[in-house]
Amino acid sequence: MIIDKDGTTTIVFQEKTTLSGFLENLNKAYPKLKHDNIVINLFSFDKLSVGDILEFLDLSNSHRANGRSFVLVTDKLGYEEIPEEISLVPTLQEAKDLIEMEEIERDLGI
């Protein structure tokens, strides 16, 4: 697993693994990441389904409940295909922009 930390945001990705292997590694590393905003880069996966994205739902919900952002990045699916509880964007820049907006909303109490 490759972890790239930039301020209060951590970008996580892994090459040459299955989605289940990636999730297992992410859950093991989570205690070190739980205080950061997390961006999950899924570009290394050739095929993703709505079911694959839903595998992140519990982790996303618990992370967001603690006042941090959790964003998945892939262009294989559109945000309209998945539940609103999961933040999904097609590019890393949009993930950073979304986190910035969410931080502003948290600061303003929105």
C-alpha positions in Angstrom: 0.0 0.0 0.0 1.3 3.4 -0.9 0.4 6.3 1.4 1.1 9.9 0.4 0.4 12.4 3.1 -0.1 16.1 2.3 -1.0 18.2 5.3 -4.2 16.8 6.9 -5.0 14.8 3.8 -3.7 11.3 3.1 -3.9 9.7 -0.4 -4.0 5.9 -0.3 -3.5 3.6 -3.3 -2.0 0.2 -4.1 -0.9 -1.4 -7.3 -1.2 -5.1 -8.3 -3.7 -6.3 -5.8 -7.3 -7.3 -5.6 -9.9 -5.0 -4.1 -10.4 -7.3 -1.1 -6.6 -7.3 -0.5 -6.6 -3.5 -0.8 -9.4 -3.2 1.7 -7.7 -5.6 4.1 -4.5 -3.5 4.0 -6.5 -0.3 4.3 -8.2 -1.6 7.5 -4.8 -2.6 9.0 -3.4 0.8 8.2 -6.5 2.8 9.3 -5.4 3.5 12.9 -2.5 5.5 11.5 -4.8 7.4 9.1 -7.9 8.0 11.2 -7.0 11.6 12.1 -6.6 12.7 8.5 -8.9 13.3 5.6 -8.6 10.2 3.4 -8.6 10.0 -0.4 -8.7 6.5 -1.8 -7.2 6.3 -5.3 -8.8 3.4 -7.2 -7.2 4.1 -10.6 -5.2 0.9 -10.4 -8.4 -1.2 -10.6 -9.5 -1.9 -14.2 -13.0 -2.9 -13.4 -15.2 -1.6 -10.5 -18.8 -2.2 -9.8 -21.3 -0.4 -7.5 -20.9 -3.4 -5.2 -17.1 -2.9 -5.0 -17.6 0.8 -4.0 -20.2 -0.3 -1.4 -17.3 -2.3 0.3 -16.0 1.1 1.5 -19.4 2.2 3.0 -18.8 1.2 6.6 -15.3 2.7 6.7 -16.5 5.9 5.0 -19.5 6.3 7.4 -17.4 5.8 10.5 -14.6 8.1 9.3 -17.0 10.9 8.3 -18.8 10.5 11.7 -15.5 11.5 13.3 -15.5 14.8 11.4 -13.1 13.9 8.6 -13.5 13.5 4.8 -13.4 10.2 3.0 -13.3 10.4 -0.8 -13.0 7.6 -3.4 -11.4 8.5 -6.7 -12.3 6.6 -9.9 -13.6 7.3 -13.4 -15.0 3.8 -13.8 -18.3 4.8 -12.1 -20.3 8.0 -11.9 -21.4 9.5 -8.6 -25.0 9.2 -9.6 -24.6 5.4 -9.6 -23.8 5.1 -5.9 -25.4 6.1 -2.6 -25.1 9.7 -1.4 -23.3 8.5 1.7 -20.2 7.8 -0.3 -18.1 10.6 -1.8 -16.9 9.6 -5.3 -15.1 11.9 -7.8 -13.3 11.2 -11.1 -10.0 13.0 -10.4 -7.6 13.6 -7.5 -7.9 17.3 -8.0 -11.7 17.1 -7.5 -11.1 15.0 -4.3 -8.8 17.7 -2.9 -11.4 20.4 -3.9 -14.2 18.4 -2.2 -12.1 18.0 1.0 -11.4 21.7 1.0 -15.1 22.5 0.7 -16.0 20.0 3.4 -13.4 21.5 5.8 -14.9 25.0 5.2 -18.4 23.6 5.9 -17.1 22.0 9.2 -15.4 25.2 10.2 -18.7 27.1 9.6 -20.7 24.5 11.4 -22.8 23.7 8.3 
